[in-house]
Amino acid sequence: MDVLEKLNRRFADAYEKLFKGPGDDELRPRDILRRAVVAMEDARKEGLSGEIFVPNVYTITVAVEDEDERQLVQAFLDADELAQALAEKIGQHGYKTRGLLQVVVEEVEAGAGKERVKIVTRWDTSSSSPELQTPALAEPATPESDSDLGTVPVPRAHSLGEALAILTVQSLEGRTEELPLTAAGLQIGRGKQAGNGLVLATDGMVSKKHARLAWEAGRFVLYDEGSTNGTYVGGERLAPGRGMPLADGDALLIGQTHLHLHAPQDLLTVPSPFAKPNLAPQALQSLVTGPTYRLISDTGEAFVLASRMLLGRALTDDIVLVAEGISPQHARLTVREGMVRIEDLGSKGGTVVNGERIPASFPVALYPGDTIELGNMNLRLQQGEAL
């Protein structure tokens, strides 16, 4: 369980005891983090060399009803922990900042017209490092008495020549080759003339330009280039042109050639839905007998969740949703180690979680009771009994 999830649970318990009600969803740390990520995405800018920069100062203003609520927010909405969580998101996307990442939490008196939670971003270059990649920690200014300020360095970006992972290739003849993967990526196919970095000339099922590995947002993503015989990850065929994020240990099949990706876990920060945990038998048993999840629509229809499911209006989707504003392949749900995540697949109408639109291609954790909006369809996550 990560730090933010522990905070969420402690916050919910304390809120229910203090106010004897279901709690205020807007004040949960993970919901505030979601809003900060959306604000970050809205303000991002592209640099001259193609790098993506995001603001480095995030001011979160919370309107509190009374002193009890103020103390609750001060106890559970920690600026340092929010800054660390936001830094992880920035690192996952491969973004950069122009200075030290700072999160400021302020409490103000609630009143007519005041937003419950307001997030303002800004750019502050006063603490920038020369490389603009790993800002050094600076001595923060002393905040006002009703503010909390957290600062963390942003994870560094990787150069194009730096080896980030190893791709193990097992040829049809039984030979094993190890190729270093860098941020430049890798084109895979049968012919040298097609610009392929990995040439599989002896595999007759490989197309001229078959697949492509790209380094995107702090992870390797595999694309099928419209090959005849397909590209597979974990036994599942990829849709042409749609990327699949990879994780350490993922098994790839291109034609008849088997490949495996090996990378440090601190580089591949977004887990692949195909990654299999290395667990002792008793731990594996606890997963097998763990909770099940289902989505409940606003009409009462229930959809039991499997480990990986596509949501959309296409007949080939795992959960077919017929409503206005839903794309053919709208979103992806994954269930791994008891955690449910949803990822918008670049849908036209977007995916909304608890009233906030989530960024595309960015897996977001879901918890029992969370609401999901896809077009005009409303769904709620519900936890079932153990299997």
C-alpha positions as CSV (number, residue, x, y, z in Angstrom):
1,M,0.0,0.0,0.0
2,D,1.5,3.4,-1.0
3,V,1.8,6.5,1.2
4,L,-1.1,8.2,-0.6
5,E,-3.5,5.3,-0.1
6,K,-2.6,5.1,3.6
7,L,-3.4,8.7,3.9
8,N,-6.7,8.2,2.1
9,R,-7.8,5.5,4.4
10,R,-6.7,7.4,7.5
11,F,-8.4,10.5,6.3
12,A,-11.7,8.7,5.5
13,D,-11.8,7.0,9.0
14,A,-11.1,10.3,10.7
15,Y,-13.6,12.2,8.7
16,E,-16.4,9.7,9.4
17,K,-15.6,9.8,13.1
18,L,-15.5,13.6,13.3
19,F,-18.5,14.4,11.1
20,K,-20.4,11.1,11.4
21,G,-21.1,11.1,7.7
22,P,-19.7,9.6,4.5
23,G,-16.9,12.2,4.2
24,D,-16.1,14.8,1.6
25,D,-14.7,13.2,-1.5
26,E,-13.2,16.5,-2.7
27,L,-10.7,16.5,0.2
28,R,-9.3,13.0,-0.3
29,P,-5.6,13.3,-1.0
30,R,-5.8,11.1,-4.1
31,D,-8.6,13.2,-5.6
32,I,-6.6,16.3,-5.0
33,L,-3.6,14.7,-6.6
34,R,-5.8,13.9,-9.7
35,R,-6.8,17.5,-9.9
36,A,-3.2,18.6,-9.6
37,V,-2.2,16.2,-12.5
38,V,-5.0,17.6,-14.7
39,A,-3.8,21.1,-13.9
40,M,-0.3,20.0,-14.8
41,E,-1.4,18.6,-18.1
42,D,-3.4,21.7,-19.0
43,A,-0.4,24.0,-18.4
44,R,2.3,21.9,-20.1
45,K,4.5,23.5,-22.7
46,E,6.9,22.1,-25.4
47,G,10.5,23.3,-25.5
48,L,12.7,24.0,-28.5
49,S,14.1,20.5,-28.5
50,G,10.8,18.7,-28.1
51,E,10.9,18.3,-24.3
52,I,7.7,18.8,-22.4
53,F,7.9,21.2,-19.4
54,V,5.3,21.6,-16.7
55,P,4.8,24.1,-13.9
56,N,6.9,23.5,-10.8
57,V,4.7,25.4,-8.2
58,Y,1.3,24.1,-7.3
59,T,-0.8,26.0,-4.7
60,I,-3.8,24.1,-3.3
61,T,-6.3,26.2,-1.5
62,V,-8.9,24.4,0.6
63,A,-12.0,26.2,1.9
64,V,-12.8,24.8,5.4
65,E,-16.1,25.1,7.2
66,D,-14.8,25.3,10.8
67,E,-11.8,24.8,13.0
68,D,-12.3,21.0,13.3
69,E,-12.2,20.7,9.6
70,R,-9.1,22.9,9.4
71,Q,-7.3,20.6,11.8
72,L,-8.4,17.6,9.8
73,V,-7.0,19.0,6.6
74,Q,-3.7,20.1,8.3
75,A,-3.3,16.6,9.8
76,F,-3.9,14.6,6.6
77,L,-3.3,16.8,3.6
78,D,0.5,16.9,3.8
79,A,2.3,19.1,1.2
80,D,5.5,17.0,1.3
81,E,3.7,13.8,0.5
82,L,1.7,15.5,-2.2
83,A,4.9,16.9,-3.7
84,Q,6.5,13.4,-3.7
85,A,3.4,11.9,-5.4
86,L,3.3,14.6,-8.0
87,A,7.0,14.2,-8.7
88,E,6.4,10.5,-9.4
89,K,3.7,11.5,-11.9
90,I,6.0,14.0,-13.6
91,G,8.8,11.3,-13.8
92,Q,6.3,8.7,-15.3
93,H,5.5,11.1,-18.1
94,G,9.1,12.1,-18.8
95,Y,8.3,15.7,-18.2
96,K,10.7,18.4,-16.9
97,T,10.4,21.5,-14.7
98,R,12.2,24.8,-14.8
99,G,12.9,24.7,-11.1
100,L,12.3,23.0,-7.8
101,L,8.9,21.3,-7.5
102,Q,6.9,22.9,-4.8
103,V,3.4,22.2,-3.4
104,V,1.7,24.7,-1.1
105,V,-1.4,23.8,0.9
106,E,-3.5,26.7,2.2
107,E,-6.7,26.7,4.2
108,V,-9.2,29.6,3.9
109,E,-12.6,30.2,5.4
110,A,-15.4,28.8,3.4
111,G,-17.9,31.3,2.0
112,A,-20.3,32.0,-0.8
113,G,-18.7,31.6,-4.2
114,K,-15.5,30.0,-2.9
115,E,-14.4,26.7,-4.5
116,R,-14.1,23.8,-2.1
117,V,-10.6,23.0,-3.6
118,K,-8.7,25.3,-5.9
119,I,-5.4,24.5,-7.6
120,V,-3.3,27.2,-9.2
121,T,0.0,26.4,-11.0
122,R,2.8,28.7,-11.9
123,W,6.4,28.7,-13.2
124,D,9.2,29.7,-10.8
125,T,12.7,29.6,-12.3
126,S,14.5,31.1,-9.2
127,S,15.7,27.6,-8.2
128,S,16.5,26.3,-11.7
129,S,19.6,24.2,-12.2
130,P,21.7,24.7,-15.3
131,E,20.6,21.4,-16.9
132,L,16.9,22.0,-16.1
133,Q,16.6,18.3,-15.4
134,T,17.4,17.6,-11.7
135,P,16.7,20.8,-9.8
136,A,18.8,21.0,-6.6
137,L,16.9,21.3,-3.3
138,A,16.7,24.9,-2.3
139,E,15.9,26.4,1.1
140,P,12.2,27.2,0.8
141,A,10.8,30.5,2.0
142,T,9.0,30.3,5.3
143,P,5.3,29.9,4.6
144,E,2.5,31.7,6.4
145,S,1.2,30.1,9.5
146,D,-1.9,28.7,7.8
147,S,0.1,27.2,4.8
148,D,2.0,24.0,4.4
149,L,4.8,23.8,1.8
150,G,6.5,20.7,0.4
151,T,9.4,20.6,-2.0
152,V,11.1,17.7,-3.8
153,P,13.5,17.3,-6.7
154,V,12.1,16.1,-10.0
155,P,13.4,12.8,-11.4
156,R,16.0,13.4,-14.1
157,A,15.3,12.9,-17.8
158,H,17.3,10.3,-19.7
159,S,19.7,11.1,-22.6
160,L,19.2,9.4,-26.0
161,G,22.4,7.4,-25.6
162,E,21.7,6.0,-22.2
163,A,20.8,2.3,-22.0
164,L,17.5,2.0,-20.2
165,A,16.7,-1.6,-20.8
166,I,17.9,-4.8,-22.4
167,L,15.9,-6.6,-25.1
168,T,16.7,-10.4,-25.3
169,V,16.1,-11.8,-28.7
170,Q,15.8,-15.6,-29.3
171,S,16.3,-16.4,-33.0
172,L,14.7,-19.3,-34.8
173,E,18.1,-21.0,-34.9
174,G,18.2,-20.9,-31.1
175,R,20.7,-18.1,-30.7
176,T,20.2,-15.5,-28.0
177,E,21.1,-11.9,-28.5
178,E,20.9,-9.0,-26.0
179,L,20.3,-5.5,-27.4
180,P,20.5,-2.3,-25.2
181,L,17.5,-0.1,-25.6
182,T,17.8,3.7,-25.3
183,A,15.4,6.6,-25.4
184,A,15.9,6.6,-29.2
185,G,13.7,3.5,-29.4
186,L,14.0,0.6,-31.9
187,Q,12.4,-0.3,-35.2
188,I,11.9,-4.0,-35.8
189,G,11.4,-5.8,-39.2
190,R,12.7,-8.1,-41.8
191,G,14.6,-5.8,-44.1
192,K,17.7,-3.6,-43.5
193,Q,16.5,-1.1,-46.2
194,A,13.4,-0.3,-44.1
195,G,15.5,1.4,-41.4
196,N,15.1,-1.4,-38.9
197,G,17.5,-1.4,-35.9
198,L,16.6,-5.1,-35.3
199,V,16.6,-7.1,-38.5
200,L,14.9,-10.5,-38.3
201,A,15.8,-11.6,-41.8
202,T,15.3,-15.4,-41.3
203,D,11.8,-15.2,-39.8
204,G,9.4,-15.5,-42.8
205,M,6.4,-14.3,-40.6
206,V,8.0,-10.9,-39.9
207,S,6.9,-8.0,-42.1
208,K,9.2,-5.5,-43.7
209,K,8.4,-3.0,-41.1
210,H,6.8,-5.0,-38.3
211,A,6.9,-3.3,-34.9
212,R,8.4,-0.3,-33.1
213,L,9.6,0.2,-29.5
214,A,9.4,3.9,-28.4
215,W,10.4,5.5,-25.1
216,E,7.4,7.6,-24.0
217,A,6.6,9.2,-20.7
218,G,9.1,7.3,-18.7
219,R,8.4,3.8,-20.2
220,F,8.8,1.7,-23.3
221,V,5.8,1.4,-25.5
222,L,5.4,-1.2,-28.2
223,Y,3.5,-0.5,-31.5
224,D,2.5,-2.8,-34.3
225,E,3.3,-1.2,-37.6
226,G,0.4,-2.8,-39.5
227,S,2.2,-6.2,-39.8
228,T,0.6,-9.1,-41.5
229,N,1.0,-11.7,-38.7
230,G,0.7,-9.4,-35.8
231,T,2.6,-8.4,-32.7
232,Y,1.9,-10.0,-29.3
233,V,2.5,-9.1,-25.7
234,G,1.8,-11.7,-23.1
235,G,-0.1,-13.8,-25.7
236,E,-2.4,-10.9,-26.7
237,R,-2.3,-9.4,-30.2
238,L,-1.9,-5.6,-30.3
239,A,-4.2,-3.4,-32.4
240,P,-2.2,-1.8,-35.2
241,G,-1.0,1.7,-34.3
242,R,-2.1,1.5,-30.6
243,G,0.8,1.4,-28.2
244,M,1.1,-1.0,-25.3
245,P,3.2,0.1,-22.2
246,L,5.7,-2.5,-21.2
247,A,7.2,-3.6,-17.9
248,D,10.2,-5.6,-16.8
249,G,9.9,-9.3,-17.8
250,D,7.2,-8.8,-20.5
251,A,7.3,-11.5,-23.2
252,L,7.0,-10.3,-26.8
253,L,6.3,-12.4,-30.0
254,I,7.1,-10.9,-33.4
255,G,6.5,-13.5,-36.1
256,Q,8.0,-16.6,-34.7
257,T,10.7,-14.7,-32.8
258,H,10.5,-14.5,-29.0
259,L,11.7,-11.4,-27.2
260,H,11.9,-10.4,-23.5
261,L,12.3,-7.0,-22.0
262,H,14.5,-6.5,-19.0
263,A,14.6,-3.1,-17.2
264,P,15.2,-1.8,-13.7
265,Q,11.9,-1.2,-11.9
266,D,12.8,2.5,-11.2
267,L,12.8,3.2,-14.9
268,L,9.6,1.5,-15.9
269,T,7.4,3.2,-13.4
270,V,4.0,2.2,-14.9
271,P,3.3,-1.5,-14.4
272,S,2.2,-3.4,-17.5
273,P,-1.1,-5.3,-17.2
274,F,0.9,-8.4,-18.3
275,A,3.5,-8.2,-15.6
276,K,3.2,-11.2,-13.3
277,P,4.2,-10.8,-9.6
278,N,6.9,-13.1,-8.2
279,L,5.0,-14.4,-5.2
280,A,5.4,-17.2,-2.7
281,P,2.6,-19.9,-2.8
282,Q,0.8,-18.5,0.3
283,A,0.9,-15.0,-1.1
284,L,-0.4,-16.2,-4.5
285,Q,-3.2,-17.9,-2.7
286,S,-4.1,-14.7,-0.9
287,L,-4.4,-13.0,-4.3
288,V,-6.6,-15.8,-5.8
289,T,-9.0,-15.6,-2.9
290,G,-8.9,-11.8,-2.8
291,P,-11.8,-9.4,-3.5
292,T,-13.6,-9.3,-6.8
293,Y,-14.8,-6.0,-8.4
294,R,-17.7,-5.1,-10.6
295,L,-19.0,-2.0,-12.3
296,I,-22.6,-1.0,-11.7
297,S,-24.3,1.1,-14.4
298,D,-26.9,3.8,-13.6
299,T,-29.5,1.3,-14.9
300,G,-28.4,-1.4,-12.4
301,E,-26.5,-3.6,-14.9
302,A,-23.4,-5.3,-13.3
303,F,-20.2,-6.0,-15.1
304,V,-17.7,-8.4,-13.3
305,L,-14.1,-7.3,-13.8
306,A,-11.4,-9.5,-15.1
307,S,-7.6,-8.8,-15.1
308,R,-7.8,-6.7,-18.2
309,M,-10.9,-5.4,-20.0
310,L,-11.7,-2.9,-22.8
311,L,-14.6,-0.6,-22.4
312,G,-16.4,1.0,-25.4
313,R,-19.1,0.7,-28.0
314,A,-17.4,-1.8,-30.3
315,L,-18.8,-5.3,-30.3
316,T,-15.3,-6.7,-29.7
317,D,-14.9,-4.8,-26.4
318,D,-15.0,-6.8,-23.2
319,I,-17.7,-4.4,-21.8
320,V,-19.9,-3.0,-24.5
321,L,-21.5,0.3,-23.6
322,V,-24.1,1.8,-25.8
323,A,-24.6,5.5,-25.1
324,E,-23.9,8.8,-26.6
325,G,-20.3,10.0,-26.5
326,I,-18.7,6.6,-26.1
327,S,-15.8,5.8,-28.4
328,P,-15.3,2.3,-30.0
329,Q,-12.4,1.7,-27.7
330,H,-12.9,4.2,-24.9
331,A,-11.0,3.0,-21.9
332,R,-9.0,0.1,-20.4
333,L,-9.5,-1.4,-16.9
334,T,-6.9,-3.5,-15.3
335,V,-7.0,-5.5,-12.0
336,R,-3.6,-6.3,-10.6
337,E,-2.7,-7.4,-7.0
338,G,-6.1,-6.2,-5.8
339,M,-5.7,-2.7,-7.3
340,V,-8.1,-1.5,-10.0
341,R,-6.9,1.1,-12.6
342,I,-8.6,2.8,-15.5
343,E,-6.9,4.3,-18.5
344,D,-8.5,6.5,-21.1
345,L,-7.5,5.4,-24.6
346,G,-7.6,8.8,-26.2
347,S,-11.4,8.8,-26.5
348,K,-13.1,11.8,-28.0
349,G,-15.3,12.5,-25.0
350,G,-12.8,11.6,-22.4
351,T,-13.1,9.6,-19.1
352,V,-14.3,11.3,-15.9
353,V,-13.5,9.8,-12.5
354,N,-15.3,11.4,-9.5
355,G,-16.2,14.4,-11.5
356,E,-12.6,15.1,-12.8
357,R,-11.5,14.3,-16.4
358,I,-8.4,12.1,-16.3
359,P,-5.5,12.5,-18.8
360,A,-5.4,10.1,-21.7
361,S,-2.9,7.2,-21.6
362,F,-2.4,7.7,-17.8
363,P,-3.6,4.8,-15.6
364,V,-5.5,6.1,-12.6
365,A,-6.3,4.0,-9.5
366,L,-9.9,3.3,-8.6
367,Y,-11.4,2.5,-5.3
368,P,-14.8,1.1,-4.2
369,G,-17.5,3.7,-4.5
370,D,-15.6,5.7,-7.2
371,T,-17.8,7.0,-10.1
372,I,-16.8,6.8,-13.7
373,E,-18.4,8.7,-16.6
374,L,-17.9,7.6,-20.2
375,G,-20.0,9.8,-22.5
376,N,-23.6,9.6,-21.1
377,M,-22.9,6.4,-19.2
378,N,-22.4,6.5,-15.5
379,L,-20.7,3.6,-13.7
380,R,-19.7,3.0,-10.1
381,L,-17.0,0.6,-8.8
382,Q,-18.2,-2.0,-6.3
383,Q,-16.2,-4.5,-4.4
384,G,-17.7,-8.0,-4.2
385,E,-17.1,-10.9,-2.0
386,A,-14.0,-13.2,-2.1
387,L,-14.0,-15.9,-4.8
